[in-house]
Amino acid sequence: MNLYAFKRNIFDSIMFAFLASVAAVVIFQPDEYAMLELGRNFQFFVAALIIGVILTTLLNRAGFKTLGEQIFEPPYKKAQAKDESWWRTLHGWQLVIFLVVTLIVGFNVTGFSIYKLVDKDSFGPAMKLFAGIFDPNWDLLPRAVLKMIETIFLAFLATFLAIPIAFVLCFFAAKNIMRHPLAFIVYLCLRTVLNLARSIEAFVWAIIFSVWVGIGPFAGMLALFIHSIVSLAKQYSEIVETVNDGPIEGIESTGAGKVQTIWFAIVPQVLLPFISFTVYRWDINIRMATIVGFVGGGGIGSLLQTYQGQAMWPEVGTIIFVIAFVVWFMDTTSAYLREALK
Amino acid sequence: MSQPILQLKNLIKTYPNGTQALKGVSFDVKKGEFLVIIGLSGSGKSTLLRCINRLHDPTSGQILFNGEDIAQAHGKEVLSIRTRIAMIFQHFNLIPRHTVISNVLMGRLGNMGTLGSIFGFFSKTDKDNALKYLNLVGIGEKAKMRADNLSGGQQQRVAIARALTQNPEILLADEPVASLDPATCHTVMDYLQKVNRELGITIIANLHFLSLVRQYATRVIALKGGEIVYEGDPKNIDDAWFEKIYGAGAKEVHIN
């Protein structure tokens, strides 16, 4: 079986298994205990997947184009395709049914309700919160500013310390540099590690480090530091992969070694985008520092958590004001900086 | 009769995807020649040049450089070979954001330590030589300009100067004038001829235009489908040969 048909079958069968699962829930109306039986439900899903693969193969053989086929089919097949209105095709209806079902499930799962939004019983307490937030307690301003400064430096240090490590790592994670078979293995390993580490959010790192080094800005800094290394290394390496090959060949032809080639042919090409991405990362880190602070990472996030937990809305209002101002300011400044660096 | 500076013996290059770019190419190059290789795009000209300075690894066969086989050299040997066989390219391959003089100095990288070069410790002699070669190709006054502010022809001259700072024995030129306008074309070719005649550097160039070949080459080799189909004096390429090299129905384009 060729690769495209494999992708098509997986795609269509996941769609089919999803629809079959929804249908099963609607028909059998299982209670919570039945829903929690992961093993049995998983078996059902796998069975549906297998049926889905068979169904997809049969359908496509019979000349009905499935959505998977439409997406993954190779260009030569696309060129032969007949031009038909979407409502006359299987894949058109497949997409519509999938979207409608997903929307309905989404409304159900999230308990979507316009009524709750405007109901007096829930709107009342919310009004109190708004009243508090829009009437900030300015006595807290000095402390909020102090904690915000802590946050800015926390984010700055995390970014700054991550730069050299990410800079070195990015070349090992760039496909166009790691061409040699042995180097390619290193590339694959590093890419995997980076992708795994990146799937762990900064606030999870903050939870880990707040236990490790204790609650406070140091834990928050370490969390953002780890997150910045992986994010920057990934972004840097993607820039390295887009460099122009000409200068590399030019420098290699002079008899320059690997490190010299990177330094003279690649670094000049990537320096400006690197700086631009780094400024942006600092900007992101300041925003993330708030969330990281919420789970023990110090800074303004910790302060927000304290007052939010006690429903002291005027104090929360002050903190939100300070955060919003700094985030807006950083956003604007970094946008100007990045524009100028282009 | 002195020993040839370069001897290719049954050179074969097969790419990983199975394409046979060179199917057993053999020829000699004498010191001081201006050898031109012609042929259609895809005939293996670029691959051939890149095998000689080992930017590409030949699959089999021998490349004797001053009598020593370099076809299977590896590691540091390859770098040392590249310093002695310089190359210029169709798209010049300069570093756009660096100055002209710094681009020319990069010709010294192969003879320097990694750390020293990264911190920019180029010797006085290197700097003097770089400027000397820039003057030789007539753009000494542009030394402090950024390379990407120069015209195509000027950039190619910078590339020639960079190649010269390597003190090469051979200069490979891969389509050196293919992205230049006809007038600039001749300027660059004239400087290559000057390098060949005044400095005695052997030149192997890929060219497209037969009129240029007749004017500058001392000998010509024609490649077709990875094999040599003609070798000899450029003046002897008549219409019959032309059709054989470029296929029936092809017409020669003249540039002045």
Interface residues (C-beta under 8 A of the other chain):
Chain A: G246 P247 E249 G250 I251 E252 S253 T254 G255 A256 G257 V259 Q260 W263 F264 A265 P268 Q269
Chain B: N53 L55 L79 S80 I81 R82 T83 R84 A86 M87 F89 H91 F92 N93 L94 I95 P96 R97 H98 M106 G107 R108 L109 G110 N111 M112 T114 S117 I118 A159 R162 A163 Q166
